[in-house]
Amino acid sequence: MTVTAVEVHPIDETHCCLAHVGWNSKFEKDGRHVEVPFTNTYLLEQNDGKLKAFWLDHWR
């Protein structure tokens, strides 16, 4: 798995930001090389200076 892109969009002080992270999964199946690019979107909140992902959406 490789991260291919990261976009961060601020929201407010409670819900720190929305992060779009592009991924590329490479593997071999039945002797074939397969690549599956996809993007996950994470909604992050910040508590005590620590970021926590509390929502995730998957886009292909």
Distance bins in CASP14 RR format, pairs under 12 A and 6 or more apart:
PFRMAT RR
TARGET T0000
AUTHOR 0000-0000-0000
RMODE 2
METHOD distances of the structure
MODEL  1
1 21 0 0 0 0 0 1 0 0 0 0 0
1 22 0 0 0 0 0 1 0 0 0 0 0
1 23 1 0 1 0 0 0 0 0 0 0 0
1 24 1 0 0 1 0 0 0 0 0 0 0
1 25 1 0 1 0 0 0 0 0 0 0 0
1 26 1 0 0 1 0 0 0 0 0 0 0
1 27 0 0 0 0 1 0 0 0 0 0 0
1 35 0 0 0 0 0 1 0 0 0 0 0
1 36 0 0 0 0 1 0 0 0 0 0 0
1 37 0 0 0 0 0 1 0 0 0 0 0
1 38 0 0 0 0 0 1 0 0 0 0 0
1 40 0 0 0 0 0 1 0 0 0 0 0
2 21 0 0 0 0 0 1 0 0 0 0 0
2 22 0 0 0 0 1 0 0 0 0 0 0
2 23 1 0 0 1 0 0 0 0 0 0 0
2 24 1 0 1 0 0 0 0 0 0 0 0
2 25 0 0 0 0 1 0 0 0 0 0 0
2 26 1 0 0 1 0 0 0 0 0 0 0
2 27 0 0 0 0 0 1 0 0 0 0 0
2 35 0 0 0 0 1 0 0 0 0 0 0
2 36 0 0 0 0 0 1 0 0 0 0 0
2 37 0 0 0 0 1 0 0 0 0 0 0
2 38 0 0 0 0 0 1 0 0 0 0 0
3 19 0 0 0 0 0 1 0 0 0 0 0
3 20 0 0 0 0 0 1 0 0 0 0 0
3 21 1 0 0 1 0 0 0 0 0 0 0
3 22 1 0 0 1 0 0 0 0 0 0 0
3 23 1 0 0 1 0 0 0 0 0 0 0
3 24 0 0 0 0 1 0 0 0 0 0 0
3 25 0 0 0 0 0 1 0 0 0 0 0
3 37 0 0 0 0 0 1 0 0 0 0 0
3 38 0 0 0 0 0 1 0 0 0 0 0
3 39 0 0 0 0 0 1 0 0 0 0 0
3 40 0 0 0 0 0 1 0 0 0 0 0
4 20 0 0 0 0 0 1 0 0 0 0 0
4 21 0 0 0 0 1 0 0 0 0 0 0
4 22 1 0 1 0 0 0 0 0 0 0 0
4 23 1 0 0 1 0 0 0 0 0 0 0
4 24 1 0 1 0 0 0 0 0 0 0 0
4 25 0 0 0 0 0 1 0 0 0 0 0
4 26 0 0 0 0 0 1 0 0 0 0 0
4 35 0 0 0 0 0 1 0 0 0 0 0
4 36 0 0 0 0 0 1 0 0 0 0 0
4 37 1 0 0 1 0 0 0 0 0 0 0
4 38 0 0 0 0 1 0 0 0 0 0 0
4 39 0 0 0 0 1 0 0 0 0 0 0
4 40 0 0 0 0 0 1 0 0 0 0 0
5 19 0 0 0 0 0 1 0 0 0 0 0
5 20 1 0 0 1 0 0 0 0 0 0 0
5 21 1 0 0 1 0 0 0 0 0 0 0
5 22 1 0 1 0 0 0 0 0 0 0 0
5 23 0 0 0 0 1 0 0 0 0 0 0
5 24 0 0 0 0 1 0 0 0 0 0 0
5 37 0 0 0 0 1 0 0 0 0 0 0
5 38 0 0 0 0 0 1 0 0 0 0 0
5 39 1 0 0 1 0 0 0 0 0 0 0
5 40 0 0 0 0 0 1 0 0 0 0 0
5 41 0 0 0 0 0 1 0 0 0 0 0
6 17 0 0 0 0 0 1 0 0 0 0 0
6 18 0 0 0 0 0 1 0 0 0 0 0
6 19 1 0 0 1 0 0 0 0 0 0 0
6 20 1 0 0 1 0 0 0 0 0 0 0
6 21 1 0 1 0 0 0 0 0 0 0 0
6 22 1 0 0 1 0 0 0 0 0 0 0
6 23 0 0 0 0 0 1 0 0 0 0 0
6 39 0 0 0 0 0 1 0 0 0 0 0
6 40 0 0 0 0 0 1 0 0 0 0 0
6 41 0 0 0 0 0 1 0 0 0 0 0
6 42 0 0 0 0 0 1 0 0 0 0 0
7 17 0 0 0 0 1 0 0 0 0 0 0
7 18 0 0 0 0 1 0 0 0 0 0 0
7 19 1 0 0 1 0 0 0 0 0 0 0
7 20 1 0 1 0 0 0 0 0 0 0 0
7 21 0 0 0 0 1 0 0 0 0 0 0
7 22 0 0 0 0 1 0 0 0 0 0 0
7 39 0 0 0 0 1 0 0 0 0 0 0
7 40 0 0 0 0 0 1 0 0 0 0 0
7 41 0 0 0 0 1 0 0 0 0 0 0
7 42 0 0 0 0 0 1 0 0 0 0 0
8 16 0 0 0 0 1 0 0 0 0 0 0
8 17 1 0 1 0 0 0 0 0 0 0 0
8 18 1 0 0 1 0 0 0 0 0 0 0
8 19 1 0 1 0 0 0 0 0 0 0 0
8 20 1 0 0 1 0 0 0 0 0 0 0
8 21 0 0 0 0 1 0 0 0 0 0 0
8 41 0 0 0 0 0 1 0 0 0 0 0
8 42 0 0 0 0 1 0 0 0 0 0 0
8 43 0 0 0 0 0 1 0 0 0 0 0
8 44 0 0 0 0 1 0 0 0 0 0 0
8 51 0 0 0 0 0 1 0 0 0 0 0
9 15 0 0 0 0 0 1 0 0 0 0 0
9 16 0 0 0 0 0 1 0 0 0 0 0
9 17 1 0 1 0 0 0 0 0 0 0 0
9 18 1 0 1 0 0 0 0 0 0 0 0
9 19 1 0 0 1 0 0 0 0 0 0 0
9 20 1 0 0 1 0 0 0 0 0 0 0
9 41 0 0 0 0 1 0 0 0 0 0 0
9 42 0 0 0 0 0 1 0 0 0 0 0
9 43 0 0 0 0 0 1 0 0 0 0 0
9 44 0 0 0 0 0 1 0 0 0 0 0
10 16 1 0 0 1 0 0 0 0 0 0 0
10 17 1 0 1 0 0 0 0 0 0 0 0
10 18 0 0 0 0 1 0 0 0 0 0 0
10 19 0 0 0 0 0 1 0 0 0 0 0
10 44 0 0 0 0 0 1 0 0 0 0 0
10 46 0 0 0 0 0 1 0 0 0 0 0
11 17 1 0 1 0 0 0 0 0 0 0 0
11 18 1 0 0 1 0 0 0 0 0 0 0
11 19 0 0 0 0 0 1 0 0 0 0 0
11 42 0 0 0 0 0 1 0 0 0 0 0
11 43 1 0 0 1 0 0 0 0 0 0 0
11 44 0 0 0 0 1 0 0 0 0 0 0
11 45 0 0 0 0 1 0 0 0 0 0 0
11 46 0 0 0 0 0 1 0 0 0 0 0
11 55 0 0 0 0 0 1 0 0 0 0 0
12 18 0 0 0 0 0 1 0 0 0 0 0
12 43 0 0 0 0 0 1 0 0 0 0 0
12 44 0 0 0 0 0 1 0 0 0 0 0
12 45 0 0 0 0 1 0 0 0 0 0 0
12 46 0 0 0 0 0 1 0 0 0 0 0
13 45 0 0 0 0 1 0 0 0 0 0 0
13 46 1 0 0 1 0 0 0 0 0 0 0
13 47 0 0 0 0 0 1 0 0 0 0 0
13 49 0 0 0 0 0 1 0 0 0 0 0
14 43 0 0 0 0 0 1 0 0 0 0 0
14 44 0 0 0 0 0 1 0 0 0 0 0
14 45 1 0 0 1 0 0 0 0 0 0 0
14 46 0 0 0 0 1 0 0 0 0 0 0
14 47 0 0 0 0 1 0 0 0 0 0 0
14 52 0 0 0 0 0 1 0 0 0 0 0
14 54 0 0 0 0 0 1 0 0 0 0 0
15 42 0 0 0 0 0 1 0 0 0 0 0
15 43 1 0 0 1 0 0 0 0 0 0 0
15 44 1 0 0 1 0 0 0 0 0 0 0
15 45 1 0 1 0 0 0 0 0 0 0 0
15 46 0 0 0 0 1 0 0 0 0 0 0
15 47 0 0 0 0 0 1 0 0 0 0 0
15 51 0 0 0 0 0 1 0 0 0 0 0
15 52 0 0 0 0 0 1 0 0 0 0 0
15 53 0 0 0 0 0 1 0 0 0 0 0
15 54 0 0 0 0 1 0 0 0 0 0 0
15 55 0 0 0 0 1 0 0 0 0 0 0
16 42 0 0 0 0 0 1 0 0 0 0 0
16 43 0 0 0 0 1 0 0 0 0 0 0
16 44 1 0 1 0 0 0 0 0 0 0 0
16 45 1 0 1 0 0 0 0 0 0 0 0
16 46 1 0 1 0 0 0 0 0 0 0 0
16 47 0 0 0 0 1 0 0 0 0 0 0
16 49 0 0 0 0 1 0 0 0 0 0 0
16 50 0 0 0 0 0 1 0 0 0 0 0
16 51 1 0 0 1 0 0 0 0 0 0 0
16 52 0 0 0 0 1 0 0 0 0 0 0
16 53 0 0 0 0 0 1 0 0 0 0 0
16 54 0 0 0 0 0 1 0 0 0 0 0
16 55 0 0 0 0 0 1 0 0 0 0 0
17 41 0 0 0 0 0 1 0 0 0 0 0
17 42 0 0 0 0 1 0 0 0 0 0 0
17 43 0 0 0 0 1 0 0 0 0 0 0
17 44 1 0 1 0 0 0 0 0 0 0 0
17 45 0 0 0 0 1 0 0 0 0 0 0
17 46 0 0 0 0 1 0 0 0 0 0 0
17 51 0 0 0 0 1 0 0 0 0 0 0
17 52 0 0 0 0 0 1 0 0 0 0 0
17 53 0 0 0 0 0 1 0 0 0 0 0
17 54 0 0 0 0 0 1 0 0 0 0 0
17 55 0 0 0 0 0 1 0 0 0 0 0
18 39 0 0 0 0 0 1 0 0 0 0 0
18 40 0 0 0 0 0 1 0 0 0 0 0
18 41 1 0 0 1 0 0 0 0 0 0 0
18 42 1 0 0 1 0 0 0 0 0 0 0
18 43 1 0 1 0 0 0 0 0 0 0 0
18 44 1 0 0 1 0 0 0 0 0 0 0
18 45 0 0 0 0 0 1 0 0 0 0 0
18 53 0 0 0 0 0 1 0 0 0 0 0
18 54 0 0 0 0 0 1 0 0 0 0 0
18 55 0 0 0 0 1 0 0 0 0 0 0
18 56 0 0 0 0 0 1 0 0 0 0 0
18 57 0 0 0 0 1 0 0 0 0 0 0
19 39 0 0 0 0 0 1 0 0 0 0 0
19 40 0 0 0 0 1 0 0 0 0 0 0
19 41 1 0 0 1 0 0 0 0 0 0 0
19 42 1 0 1 0 0 0 0 0 0 0 0
19 43 0 0 0 0 1 0 0 0 0 0 0
19 44 1 0 0 1 0 0 0 0 0 0 0
19 45 0 0 0 0 0 1 0 0 0 0 0
19 51 0 0 0 0 1 0 0 0 0 0 0
19 53 0 0 0 0 1 0 0 0 0 0 0
19 55 0 0 0 0 0 1 0 0 0 0 0
19 56 0 0 0 0 0 1 0 0 0 0 0
19 57 0 0 0 0 0 1 0 0 0 0 0
20 38 0 0 0 0 0 1 0 0 0 0 0
20 39 1 0 1 0 0 0 0 0 0 0 0
20 40 1 0 0 1 0 0 0 0 0 0 0
20 41 1 0 1 0 0 0 0 0 0 0 0
20 42 0 0 0 0 1 0 0 0 0 0 0
20 43 0 0 0 0 0 1 0 0 0 0 0
20 44 0 0 0 0 0 1 0 0 0 0 0
20 56 0 0 0 0 0 1 0 0 0 0 0
20 57 0 0 0 0 1 0 0 0 0 0 0
20 58 0 0 0 0 0 1 0 0 0 0 0
20 59 0 0 0 0 1 0 0 0 0 0 0
21 37 0 0 0 0 0 1 0 0 0 0 0
21 38 0 0 0 0 1 0 0 0 0 0 0
21 39 1 0 0 1 0 0 0 0 0 0 0
21 40 1 0 1 0 0 0 0 0 0 0 0
21 41 1 0 0 1 0 0 0 0 0 0 0
21 42 1 0 0 1 0 0 0 0 0 0 0
21 44 0 0 0 0 0 1 0 0 0 0 0
21 53 0 0 0 0 0 1 0 0 0 0 0
21 56 0 0 0 0 1 0 0 0 0 0 0
21 57 0 0 0 0 0 1 0 0 0 0 0
21 58 0 0 0 0 0 1 0 0 0 0 0
21 59 0 0 0 0 0 1 0 0 0 0 0
22 36 0 0 0 0 0 1 0 0 0 0 0
22 37 1 0 0 1 0 0 0 0 0 0 0
22 38 1 0 0 1 0 0 0 0 0 0 0
22 39 1 0 1 0 0 0 0 0 0 0 0
22 40 1 0 0 1 0 0 0 0 0 0 0
22 41 0 0 0 0 1 0 0 0 0 0 0
22 42 0 0 0 0 0 1 0 0 0 0 0
22 58 0 0 0 0 0 1 0 0 0 0 0
22 59 0 0 0 0 1 0 0 0 0 0 0
22 60 0 0 0 0 0 1 0 0 0 0 0
23 35 0 0 0 0 0 1 0 0 0 0 0
23 36 0 0 0 0 1 0 0 0 0 0 0
23 37 1 0 0 1 0 0 0 0 0 0 0
23 38 1 0 1 0 0 0 0 0 0 0 0
23 39 1 0 0 1 0 0 0 0 0 0 0
23 40 1 0 0 1 0 0 0 0 0 0 0
23 41 0 0 0 0 0 1 0 0 0 0 0
23 42 0 0 0 0 0 1 0 0 0 0 0
23 58 0 0 0 0 1 0 0 0 0 0 0
23 59 0 0 0 0 0 1 0 0 0 0 0
23 60 0 0 0 0 0 1 0 0 0 0 0
24 34 0 0 0 0 0 1 0 0 0 0 0
24 35 1 0 0 1 0 0 0 0 0 0 0
24 36 1 0 0 1 0 0 0 0 0 0 0
24 37 1 0 1 0 0 0 0 0 0 0 0
24 38 1 0 0 1 0 0 0 0 0 0 0
24 39 0 0 0 0 0 1 0 0 0 0 0
24 60 0 0 0 0 0 1 0 0 0 0 0
25 33 0 0 0 0 0 1 0 0 0 0 0
25 34 0 0 0 0 1 0 0 0 0 0 0
25 35 1 0 0 1 0 0 0 0 0 0 0
25 36 1 0 1 0 0 0 0 0 0 0 0
25 37 1 0 0 1 0 0 0 0 0 0 0
25 38 1 0 0 1 0 0 0 0 0 0 0
25 39 0 0 0 0 0 1 0 0 0 0 0
25 40 0 0 0 0 0 1 0 0 0 0 0
25 60 0 0 0 0 0 1 0 0 0 0 0
26 32 0 0 0 0 0 1 0 0 0 0 0
26 33 1 0 0 1 0 0 0 0 0 0 0
26 34 1 0 0 1 0 0 0 0 0 0 0
26 35 1 0 1 0 0 0 0 0 0 0 0
26 36 1 0 0 1 0 0 0 0 0 0 0
26 37 0 0 0 0 1 0 0 0 0 0 0
27 33 1 0 0 1 0 0 0 0 0 0 0
27 34 1 0 1 0 0 0 0 0 0 0 0
27 35 0 0 0 0 1 0 0 0 0 0 0
27 36 0 0 0 0 1 0 0 0 0 0 0
28 34 1 0 0 1 0 0 0 0 0 0 0
28 35 0 0 0 0 0 1 0 0 0 0 0
29 35 0 0 0 0 0 1 0 0 0 0 0
29 36 0 0 0 0 0 1 0 0 0 0 0
36 58 0 0 0 0 0 1 0 0 0 0 0
36 60 1 0 0 1 0 0 0 0 0 0 0
37 59 0 0 0 0 0 1 0 0 0 0 0
37 60 1 0 0 1 0 0 0 0 0 0 0
38 56 0 0 0 0 0 1 0 0 0 0 0
38 57 0 0 0 0 0 1 0 0 0 0 0
38 58 1 0 0 1 0 0 0 0 0 0 0
38 59 1 0 0 1 0 0 0 0 0 0 0
38 60 1 0 1 0 0 0 0 0 0 0 0
39 56 0 0 0 0 0 1 0 0 0 0 0
39 57 0 0 0 0 1 0 0 0 0 0 0
39 58 1 0 0 1 0 0 0 0 0 0 0
39 59 1 0 1 0 0 0 0 0 0 0 0
39 60 1 0 0 1 0 0 0 0 0 0 0
40 53 0 0 0 0 1 0 0 0 0 0 0
40 55 0 0 0 0 0 1 0 0 0 0 0
40 56 1 0 1 0 0 0 0 0 0 0 0
40 57 1 0 0 1 0 0 0 0 0 0 0
40 58 1 0 1 0 0 0 0 0 0 0 0
40 59 1 0 0 1 0 0 0 0 0 0 0
40 60 0 0 0 0 0 1 0 0 0 0 0
41 53 0 0 0 0 0 1 0 0 0 0 0
41 55 0 0 0 0 1 0 0 0 0 0 0
41 56 1 0 0 1 0 0 0 0 0 0 0
41 57 1 0 1 0 0 0 0 0 0 0 0
41 58 1 0 0 1 0 0 0 0 0 0 0
41 59 1 0 0 1 0 0 0 0 0 0 0
42 51 0 0 0 0 1 0 0 0 0 0 0
42 52 0 0 0 0 1 0 0 0 0 0 0
42 53 1 0 1 0 0 0 0 0 0 0 0
42 54 0 0 0 0 1 0 0 0 0 0 0
42 55 1 0 0 1 0 0 0 0 0 0 0
42 56 1 0 1 0 0 0 0 0 0 0 0
42 57 0 0 0 0 1 0 0 0 0 0 0
42 58 0 0 0 0 0 1 0 0 0 0 0
42 59 0 0 0 0 0 1 0 0 0 0 0
43 51 0 0 0 0 0 1 0 0 0 0 0
43 52 0 0 0 0 1 0 0 0 0 0 0
43 53 1 0 0 1 0 0 0 0 0 0 0
43 54 1 0 0 1 0 0 0 0 0 0 0
43 55 1 1 0 0 0 0 0 0 0 0 0
43 56 1 0 0 1 0 0 0 0 0 0 0
43 57 0 0 0 0 1 0 0 0 0 0 0
44 50 0 0 0 0 0 1 0 0 0 0 0
44 51 1 0 1 0 0 0 0 0 0 0 0
44 52 1 0 0 1 0 0 0 0 0 0 0
44 53 1 0 1 0 0 0 0 0 0 0 0
44 54 1 0 0 1 0 0 0 0 0 0 0
44 55 0 0 0 0 1 0 0 0 0 0 0
44 56 0 0 0 0 0 1 0 0 0 0 0
45 51 1 0 0 1 0 0 0 0 0 0 0
45 52 1 0 1 0 0 0 0 0 0 0 0
45 53 0 0 0 0 1 0 0 0 0 0 0
45 54 1 0 1 0 0 0 0 0 0 0 0
45 55 0 0 0 0 1 0 0 0 0 0 0
46 52 1 0 0 1 0 0 0 0 0 0 0
46 53 0 0 0 0 0 1 0 0 0 0 0
46 54 0 0 0 0 0 1 0 0 0 0 0
47 54 0 0 0 0 0 1 0 0 0 0 0
END
